[in-house]
Amino acid sequence: MSEQRDWLRTALDRLAAEQARSADTHLLRYEFPAFPGVPFYFKDESTHPTGSLKHRLARSLFLYGLCNGQVREGRVVVDASSGSTAISEAYFARLLELPYVAVMARDTSPRKIAEIEALGGRCEFVDSAAQDHSHAQQLADDLDGHFLDQFGMAERATDWRGNNNIAESLLDQMRGEPEPTPRWIVCGAGTGGTSATIGRYLRYRGLDTRLCVADPEGAAFVEGWRSRSDDFVARGSCIEGIGRPQIEASYCFDVVDAVEAVSDVESCAATWLLESITGRRFGGSSGTNLIAAMRLAERMVDAGEPGPVVTLLCDRGERYSETVFDLQWLERHGLEIAPVRSELAARLGLR
Ligand SMILES: Cc1ncc(COP(=O)(O)O)c(C=O)c1O
């Protein structure tokens, strides 16, 4: 008993020390000629030590598992992931000297698999994302391990009232801006944890800021939001991290004010455009967010309603050099991005 508590204390100390060594992520401000009075703010989550917004979630899931007595010395931890979460979880597992296994769809970007393995994690593959959850649960049972269950636990493992969650962090960073209260915050939905945290926090702080979820056309957040039921067949998407095939346990539709359905070709074209805007590469879900943010800004300009729009740059683009940033991959997926990218640049007033 006391040995277990000693190990737990050491584990919590290591997580706290890791947090102290890590800086907050940047909030970047851009103004586009087509949107006067509507500045864009990009919360750059790619600058976490493990390169994505999932660094926050993985830290929370480990803390939750530790404080629930489920993450224990020597016990294997398992999760289902589209890759970004697994990279962050492998990092924290290594920090705590725990074995880690990720269950992922076979077509996950090779770079992500390499990152997980470089951090000492092991990858198991399933044919589609729809099977990852049940496979991971079964594997954890077979190994007598702990199933971190990001899809089930994301909304409750995250401290929605604060503790520097993503909403608190970005709203604090807005404090010195000419207009500190965003009109809209746009995010994607993988687990739904980020949207649940932001939506709850906005209400908790009594803000009028509205929350928009950007999801691939035909995916579960879009369809579930429309029908408020799970009576649909979701369409697949090649935007990793979002566009889930079924409604996940952490989806909280009631805290979301709008949902924008974005085609894969728009997401990929916007991802390339983001590189021209920022000089850096981000993943496909950041492009999905940009499309939704642009649509909201266009409506705001039409309605004569100024104010900031905040969105997220979710992860590093280097992870997608063999997918979204590979012209042959785009062609294989029938994604002709060049004309869409030019049209998007024109809509921002860039050329
Ligand atoms: C790259 C990327 N963007 C966005 C998201 C959405 O985040 P959340 O899981 O909190 O809904 C994810 C989640 O899997 C992701 O991997």
The ligand as an SDF file (V2000), in Angstrom:
LIG
                    3D

 16 16  0  0  0  0  0  0  0  0999 V2000
   -5.3170   16.6230  -35.1580 C   0  0  0  0  0  0  0  0  0  0  0  0
   -6.5500   16.7840  -34.3170 C   0  0  0  0  0  0  0  0  0  0  0  0
   -7.2950   17.8710  -34.3770 N   0  0  0  0  0  0  0  0  0  0  0  0
   -8.4120   18.0360  -33.6060 C   0  0  0  0  0  0  0  0  0  0  0  0
   -8.8510   17.0830  -32.7590 C   0  0  0  0  0  0  0  0  0  0  0  0
  -10.0920   17.2700  -31.9250 C   0  0  0  0  0  0  0  0  0  0  0  0
   -9.8710   17.2390  -30.5530 O   0  0  0  0  0  0  0  0  0  0  0  0
  -10.8050   16.4880  -29.4910 P   0  0  0  0  0  0  0  0  0  0  0  0
  -10.3760   15.0570  -29.4150 O   0  0  0  0  0  0  0  0  0  0  0  0
  -10.5930   17.1970  -28.2200 O   0  0  0  0  0  0  0  0  0  0  0  0
  -12.2260   16.5650  -29.9570 O   0  0  0  0  0  0  0  0  0  0  0  0
   -8.1100   15.9590  -32.7260 C   0  0  0  0  0  0  0  0  0  0  0  0
   -8.5850   14.9010  -31.9130 C   0  0  0  0  0  0  0  0  0  0  0  0
   -8.4290   13.7300  -32.0500 O   0  0  0  0  0  0  0  0  0  0  0  0
   -6.9320   15.7900  -33.4900 C   0  0  0  0  0  0  0  0  0  0  0  0
   -6.1980   14.6720  -33.4160 O   0  0  0  0  0  0  0  0  0  0  0  0
  1  2  1  0
  2  3  1  0
  2 15  2  0
  3  4  2  0
  4  5  1  0
  5  6  1  0
  5 12  2  0
  6  7  1  0
  7  8  1  0
  8  9  2  0
  8 10  1  0
  8 11  1  0
 12 13  1  0
 12 15  1  0
 13 14  2  0
 15 16  1  0
M  END
$$$$
